[in-house]
Amino acid sequence: MKPYYQDSAVTIYHGDCREIVPQLGRFDLLLTDPPYILSNSPPGDSHYGMSLRKFEGTDYTDLTAGFDHEWMFAEAAKHMGRFNAFCFCSNKQVSRLMSWGEGRKFSTTLLVWNKVNAAPFANGVWRGDAEFCIHIRESGAYFEGDAELKRKVVQLPTVRDSEHPTVKPYDLVCRYVQIGSAEGDTVLDPFMGSGTTLRAAKDLGRKAVGIEIEERYCEIAANRMRQEVLAL
């Protein structure tokens, strides 16, 4: 299995995570932003940031059809000593992801990103000023940070990025990396996108493995990894 990109802290694989994750070694934290389950209708004002309007047909369907969380979580658990995962999701996925963790008696928490600059539209729908992240943690898994770092609701603006439609704020991802992993730990993102999780992990002294099925995003992420480590 040949990496698309590799340095002393980060390894990137181009391909399907269902084929690559089983071949990986141990990692300490799963932190990912997988495809959301959204409406089957074309992109409209109700979708977060209206950022998916550029996608049509099968490209839009691929982005909004969700992912197999049962497989992903079960496979990830094989590679972790104690299960520990942050998973961004849509409103339609909250209950099923939380049920997975609660059914195993893991600590399962709903986290909220409050988008302070969300478009002021609510025509027949709730305003799109929130996105969700589920934290599922087995007893004994790494969980550190003060009361400020561990806020369940974090207020940050949306990310304006022409290279990827659903980028999460770097500061938000850094927060979850710090809470769920120690320096030197390995963070896995099997739906890497443009590499925000990997960049945060590298800047914070962790190691990271990213997997992405779209090669154009692998190249964007690789270029981000080539930049100097930020002093946080």
C-alpha positions in Angstrom: 0.0 0.0 0.0 1.9 3.0 -1.3 1.2 6.4 0.3 0.2 9.4 -1.9 2.2 11.6 0.4 4.3 11.0 3.5 6.5 13.0 5.9 7.7 12.4 9.5 4.2 13.2 10.9 1.6 12.6 8.2 0.7 9.9 5.8 -1.9 10.3 3.1 -3.5 7.5 1.1 -5.5 8.0 -2.1 -8.3 5.5 -2.3 -11.4 4.0 -0.6 -11.2 4.0 3.1 -13.0 0.6 3.2 -10.0 -0.9 1.5 -7.3 1.0 3.3 -8.3 1.2 7.0 -8.2 -2.6 7.5 -4.5 -2.5 6.4 -3.5 0.2 8.9 -1.7 -0.3 12.2 -2.7 1.2 15.5 -4.1 4.7 15.9 -5.4 6.6 19.0 -8.2 8.8 17.7 -10.7 8.8 14.9 -11.6 12.4 13.9 -13.5 12.8 10.6 -16.0 14.7 8.6 -17.7 12.0 6.5 -20.5 12.5 3.9 -23.6 13.8 5.4 -27.1 12.5 4.9 -29.0 15.5 3.4 -32.1 16.0 1.2 -32.4 14.1 -2.1 -33.5 17.3 -3.7 -31.1 19.6 -5.5 -29.0 22.0 -3.2 -31.1 24.9 -1.8 -31.1 27.5 0.8 -31.6 24.9 3.6 -28.2 23.3 3.1 -25.3 24.5 5.2 -23.7 27.6 3.8 -25.4 26.8 0.4 -21.9 25.5 -0.3 -23.0 22.5 -2.3 -24.7 24.3 -5.1 -21.7 23.8 -7.3 -22.3 20.0 -7.3 -24.9 18.4 -9.6 -26.1 14.9 -10.3 -24.1 12.0 -9.0 -21.4 14.3 -7.5 -24.1 15.8 -5.3 -25.6 12.4 -4.4 -22.1 11.1 -3.4 -21.6 14.0 -1.0 -25.1 13.7 0.6 -25.7 10.0 0.8 -24.0 9.5 4.2 -21.6 6.7 5.1 -21.6 3.3 6.7 -21.0 4.2 10.3 -21.5 0.7 11.6 -18.6 -0.6 9.5 -16.4 2.4 10.1 -16.7 2.4 13.8 -16.4 -1.3 14.2 -13.3 -1.4 12.0 -11.7 1.6 13.7 -12.3 -0.1 17.1 -10.0 -3.0 16.0 -7.1 -0.5 15.6 -7.6 1.4 18.9 -6.8 0.3 22.5 -9.8 2.3 23.7 -12.4 3.6 21.2 -12.3 7.4 20.9 -13.9 9.2 18.0 -15.2 12.6 16.9 -17.5 12.4 13.9 -19.2 15.4 12.3 -22.6 14.7 10.9 -25.9 16.1 9.8 -29.1 16.3 11.8 -30.3 13.1 10.1 -27.3 11.2 11.4 -27.2 12.3 15.0 -29.6 9.7 16.4 -27.9 6.7 14.7 -24.4 7.7 15.6 -25.3 8.4 19.2 -27.2 5.1 19.4 -24.1 3.2 18.3 -22.1 4.6 21.2 -24.9 4.4 23.8 -25.6 0.9 22.8 -22.1 -0.1 23.8 -22.3 2.0 27.0 -19.6 4.4 25.8 -19.7 8.0 26.8 -21.6 9.7 23.9 -21.9 13.5 23.6 -23.5 15.8 21.1 -21.3 18.8 20.3 -22.4 21.8 18.3 -20.6 24.2 16.0 -22.6 27.5 16.1 -21.9 29.2 12.8 -22.0 32.9 13.8 -22.1 34.1 10.2 -24.7 31.7 8.9 -26.9 33.0 6.1 -30.0 34.7 7.6 -32.5 32.5 5.7 -35.2 30.3 7.2 -37.9 29.9 4.5 -39.8 26.9 5.7 -36.7 25.4 7.4 -34.6 26.0 10.5 -31.8 28.4 10.0 -28.6 26.7 9.1 -26.6 28.1 12.0 -25.5 24.8 13.6 -23.6 21.7 12.6 -23.1 18.7 14.8 -20.2 16.5 16.0 -20.7 13.3 18.0 -17.9 12.3 20.5 -17.9 8.6 21.4 -15.4 7.6 24.0 -14.8 4.3 25.7 -14.0 4.3 29.4 -10.3 5.0 29.8 -9.8 6.7 26.4 -7.8 9.9 26.4 -10.0 12.9 27.4 -8.2 16.0 28.6 -8.7 19.8 28.6 -10.1 22.6 30.8 -13.6 23.9 31.0 -13.0 26.4 28.2 -11.6 23.8 25.8 -14.4 21.4 26.6 -17.2 23.7 25.6 -20.0 21.6 24.0 -21.1 24.6 21.9 -18.3 26.5 20.0 -19.0 29.7 18.1 -16.9 30.2 15.0 -17.6 31.6 11.5 -18.0 29.3 8.5 -14.9 28.7 6.3 -14.9 30.4 2.9 -12.9 27.9 0.8 -13.0 27.5 -2.9 -11.1 24.3 -2.9 -13.5 22.2 -0.8 -17.2 22.7 -0.1 -17.4 21.5 3.5 -14.3 22.6 5.3 -14.5 22.8 9.1 -12.8 25.6 11.0 -9.2 24.8 11.8 -9.6 26.1 15.4 -12.5 23.8 16.0 -10.6 20.7 14.7 -7.6 21.7 16.9 -9.8 21.8 19.9 -11.0 18.2 19.3 -7.5 16.9 18.5 -6.3 18.3 21.9 -9.2 16.8 23.9 -8.9 13.4 22.3 -5.2 12.8 21.9 -1.8 13.3 23.5 1.3 14.6 21.8 2.8 11.7 19.8 -0.5 10.0 19.4 -1.8 9.1 15.9 -5.0 10.6 14.5 -6.9 8.9 11.7 -9.2 10.8 9.2 -10.7 8.3 6.7 -12.6 11.1 4.9 -9.8 13.5 4.8 -11.0 16.1 2.3 -8.5 19.0 2.1 -6.6 17.8 5.2 -7.8 20.1 8.0 -7.6 17.2 10.6 -4.1 16.3 9.4 -2.9 19.9 9.5 -4.2 20.4 13.0 -2.7 17.1 14.3 0.7 17.9 12.8 0.8 21.4 14.2 -0.1 20.0 17.6 2.7 17.4 17.7 0.6 14.4 16.8 1.0 12.0 13.9 -1.9 11.6 11.4 -3.1 9.3 8.7 -5.6 10.6 6.1 -7.5 8.8 3.4 -9.3 10.5 0.5 -11.0 9.0 -2.5 -10.8 12.2 -4.6 -7.2 12.7 -5.9 -7.6 16.4 -6.3 -8.2 16.7 -2.5 -5.2 14.5 -1.8 -3.0 17.0 -3.7 -4.5 20.0 -1.9 -3.9 18.2 1.5 -0.4 17.3 0.5 0.4 20.9 -0.3 -0.9 21.9 3.1 1.3 19.4 4.8 4.4 20.8 3.1 3.8 24.2 4.8 5.7 25.0 8.0 4.3 23.8 11.3 2.3 26.6 13.0 3.3 27.7 16.5 0.1 27.3 18.5 
